[in-house]
Every structure is written in structure tokens, then in C-alpha cells.
Amino acid sequence: MDQLIFRRKGTTLIELLIVLVISGLMIGGTYRLFVAQSKAYNVQDQVVEVQQGIRSVMEILLRDLRMTGFDDDSPNSKITISTPLIAGDHSITVSYEYDNTTQYIITYSRDASTSKLTRQLTTTKDDGSTIVSPSETLLENVDALDFTYGVDTNDDGALDNWVPAGGIGTAKVVAVRVNLIARPDQTNQDVKNLISPRTLNSIVTLRNLCLAK
């Protein structure tokens, strides 16, 4: 009976090189996909962050605007609001009675040198004492903070026109329109110049000024 002889054939160098090339291509493709997905996640994360930041700041701003000119008519109140609103195109100052002995004067503005939106509170007591708090940074990377004003020109209680701060004159301000534009942190190279600025517009009626005679 003839003896069968089996010969083992090993892997050649060419076959090994082909496997290495294919493996390298697969690893490279997987890495590029990971990088792309990571960058997309960073972009989406920055979009959500700036949108939430703008909404939060707008809520704080509108809350103070709604209080503009509030003056309690209670006999116990020792506060009188003589200047409820100081209008600006890129800043605004509102005043209202916080309690029977305290007046709040709050200024919102954008620092052009740092692109920061700030809120500064000044507290005035009925005894004449005043405390000016440090400016609080509410939002960074702010491209624009713009205000326009809805005015009642004939004192009929209805909004007649929207004007810039310089166009108010003797008309009564009954509403404020706020335009806020901000962008993500530009130090992150993964998202720099990839995300357009986010814009939020809001209008608030100054109910205390509408009711004032």
C-alpha cells in the first residue's frame, strides 16, 4: 500500500503583505469614521449648548423687562419709580420696586471688547443708600444685542410703531423687541467656523408702563 505523504504549505511573504495592507485600510477607514463621528458630536453638542445659553439669558432678560416700572401702590411702600426705563440700541436699563423699601435698577449690555453679555444690579433703599453689584456675565461669544421699542404715540394704549432708541422722543414705550445673536466657543478647533451664529428674537409687553397714566 502506497504511503500518502502530505506536505504543509506555509504563508508566503506576498500573502502576508496583502493581509497587512487590507488590515491597514480597514483600520484607517474605521479611524476616519470615528474622527468624523466625534467631530459631528462636538458640533451638535456646541449647537445645543449655545442654544440653551441664549434661551436661558433671554428668560432672565424678559423677566426683568416684564417688571419694568412696577411700583406698588400700597400705603406701606416707600419706593417711587421715577425713571422706569433707559432705552438704548444695544443696552437697556430698567427699574422696578422689589419690595416696600427696595428699588432694583438693572442694566443689560454687551461689552464690545470681550463680546460678553452682562447684567448689573444696583439696589437702592428708601433711606437713599445704594449698592452697586459687580457686573455678572450671562453669556459669552455674543455677536449682537439689539433693542427696538414699540411706542404708543397717541396715548390710546395701542402700539403704533417700532423705533430705535433715538426715535422714541416723547412717545410712551409699551413693548421691547430683543434680538440676541451668539456663537459657540471659537477656541475649539473642531467646531470653529463650522457653526453659524444662533439668533433668538423675543418681544415683551411692558404691562406696567402700559397701565401707567
TISE-898696 format. One record per residue (C-alpha): chain; z, x, y. Coordinates in steps of 0.2 Angstrom, whole numbers. Layout:
<pts>
PT, A, Z, X, Y;
...
</pts>
This chain:
<pts>
PT, A, 0, 0, 0;
PT, A, -5, 7, 16;
PT, A, 9, 11, 28;
PT, A, 7, 2, 45;
PT, A, 10, 13, 60;
PT, A, 15, 5, 76;
PT, A, 13, 15, 92;
PT, A, 23, 11, 108;
PT, A, 13, 12, 124;
PT, A, 23, 16, 140;
PT, A, 21, 10, 158;
PT, A, 8, 21, 167;
PT, A, 11, 28, 185;
PT, A, -3, 17, 192;
PT, A, 5, 1, 185;
PT, A, 22, 6, 192;
PT, A, 14, 9, 209;
PT, A, 6, -8, 209;
PT, A, 23, -16, 205;
PT, A, 31, -7, 219;
PT, A, 18, -12, 231;
PT, A, 19, -30, 226;
PT, A, 38, -30, 227;
PT, A, 37, -22, 244;
PT, A, 25, -35, 250;
PT, A, 36, -49, 244;
PT, A, 52, -41, 252;
PT, A, 43, -38, 268;
PT, A, 37, -56, 269;
PT, A, 54, -63, 264;
PT, A, 62, -52, 278;
PT, A, 49, -58, 291;
PT, A, 53, -76, 286;
PT, A, 72, -73, 288;
PT, A, 69, -65, 305;
PT, A, 58, -79, 311;
PT, A, 71, -92, 305;
PT, A, 85, -83, 313;
PT, A, 76, -82, 330;
PT, A, 72, -101, 329;
PT, A, 90, -104, 325;
PT, A, 96, -94, 340;
PT, A, 83, -103, 351;
PT, A, 89, -120, 345;
PT, A, 107, -115, 347;
PT, A, 104, -109, 365;
PT, A, 95, -125, 369;
PT, A, 109, -136, 363;
PT, A, 122, -125, 372;
PT, A, 113, -126, 389;
PT, A, 110, -145, 387;
PT, A, 128, -148, 383;
PT, A, 134, -137, 398;
PT, A, 123, -147, 410;
PT, A, 129, -164, 404;
PT, A, 147, -158, 405;
PT, A, 146, -152, 423;
PT, A, 136, -167, 428;
PT, A, 150, -178, 421;
PT, A, 163, -169, 431;
PT, A, 152, -169, 447;
PT, A, 149, -188, 446;
PT, A, 167, -192, 443;
PT, A, 172, -184, 459;
PT, A, 157, -192, 468;
PT, A, 162, -209, 462;
PT, A, 179, -206, 471;
PT, A, 172, -201, 487;
PT, A, 181, -209, 502;
PT, A, 194, -218, 491;
PT, A, 208, -222, 502;
PT, A, 222, -233, 495;
PT, A, 227, -247, 507;
PT, A, 245, -248, 500;
PT, A, 258, -248, 513;
PT, A, 266, -233, 504;
PT, A, 250, -222, 506;
PT, A, 252, -209, 519;
PT, A, 234, -202, 517;
PT, A, 219, -206, 528;
PT, A, 202, -200, 524;
PT, A, 193, -197, 540;
PT, A, 178, -187, 533;
PT, A, 174, -193, 515;
PT, A, 158, -183, 513;
PT, A, 150, -167, 520;
PT, A, 132, -168, 515;
PT, A, 121, -153, 511;
PT, A, 105, -150, 502;
PT, A, 112, -138, 489;
PT, A, 131, -141, 491;
PT, A, 142, -156, 494;
PT, A, 160, -159, 499;
PT, A, 169, -175, 495;
PT, A, 186, -181, 500;
PT, A, 197, -194, 492;
PT, A, 215, -199, 491;
PT, A, 223, -193, 475;
PT, A, 240, -201, 477;
PT, A, 250, -208, 491;
PT, A, 254, -191, 498;
PT, A, 239, -180, 492;
PT, A, 221, -178, 498;
PT, A, 208, -169, 487;
PT, A, 194, -160, 496;
PT, A, 181, -154, 483;
PT, A, 166, -143, 486;
PT, A, 152, -141, 474;
PT, A, 139, -127, 477;
PT, A, 128, -114, 469;
PT, A, 131, -96, 473;
PT, A, 113, -89, 475;
PT, A, 118, -71, 471;
PT, A, 126, -75, 454;
PT, A, 117, -91, 450;
PT, A, 134, -99, 446;
PT, A, 139, -117, 450;
PT, A, 156, -118, 457;
PT, A, 169, -131, 461;
PT, A, 183, -128, 474;
PT, A, 198, -139, 476;
PT, A, 208, -140, 492;
PT, A, 224, -150, 491;
PT, A, 231, -157, 507;
PT, A, 248, -165, 508;
PT, A, 254, -178, 520;
PT, A, 265, -165, 528;
PT, A, 250, -155, 533;
PT, A, 252, -141, 520;
PT, A, 236, -136, 512;
PT, A, 232, -126, 496;
PT, A, 215, -119, 493;
PT, A, 212, -116, 475;
PT, A, 201, -102, 469;
PT, A, 183, -107, 465;
PT, A, 180, -112, 447;
PT, A, 164, -108, 439;
PT, A, 157, -123, 429;
PT, A, 140, -117, 424;
PT, A, 131, -100, 424;
PT, A, 112, -97, 425;
PT, A, 109, -111, 437;
PT, A, 92, -111, 444;
PT, A, 94, -126, 456;
PT, A, 107, -138, 463;
PT, A, 99, -151, 474;
PT, A, 106, -166, 483;
PT, A, 97, -180, 491;
PT, A, 105, -195, 499;
PT, A, 102, -214, 498;
PT, A, 106, -221, 515;
PT, A, 109, -239, 522;
PT, A, 100, -238, 539;
PT, A, 104, -256, 545;
PT, A, 121, -259, 538;
PT, A, 116, -273, 526;
PT, A, 124, -264, 511;
PT, A, 107, -260, 503;
PT, A, 99, -243, 500;
PT, A, 84, -241, 512;
PT, A, 78, -224, 509;
PT, A, 81, -207, 501;
PT, A, 83, -192, 513;
PT, A, 89, -174, 513;
PT, A, 105, -169, 521;
PT, A, 97, -166, 538;
PT, A, 89, -184, 538;
PT, A, 105, -194, 537;
PT, A, 109, -195, 555;
PT, A, 120, -210, 559;
PT, A, 115, -219, 543;
PT, A, 128, -224, 530;
PT, A, 127, -214, 514;
PT, A, 128, -226, 499;
PT, A, 122, -215, 485;
PT, A, 119, -197, 480;
PT, A, 105, -191, 469;
PT, A, 109, -174, 460;
PT, A, 96, -163, 452;
PT, A, 103, -149, 441;
PT, A, 92, -135, 433;
PT, A, 100, -122, 422;
PT, A, 93, -110, 408;
PT, A, 101, -101, 393;
PT, A, 109, -83, 395;
PT, A, 94, -71, 398;
PT, A, 103, -56, 391;
PT, A, 99, -62, 373;
PT, A, 83, -54, 370;
PT, A, 79, -66, 355;
PT, A, 78, -81, 367;
PT, A, 73, -73, 384;
PT, A, 58, -82, 391;
PT, A, 56, -92, 376;
PT, A, 66, -107, 383;
PT, A, 61, -117, 398;
PT, A, 74, -122, 410;
PT, A, 83, -138, 407;
PT, A, 84, -151, 420;
PT, A, 96, -166, 422;
PT, A, 95, -179, 436;
PT, A, 108, -192, 440;
PT, A, 111, -205, 453;
PT, A, 128, -211, 458;
PT, A, 133, -225, 470;
PT, A, 147, -221, 482;
PT, A, 156, -238, 480;
PT, A, 170, -233, 492;
PT, A, 158, -229, 506;
PT, A, 148, -245, 502;
PT, A, 163, -256, 504;
PT, A, 169, -246, 520;
PT, A, 166, -255, 537;
</pts>
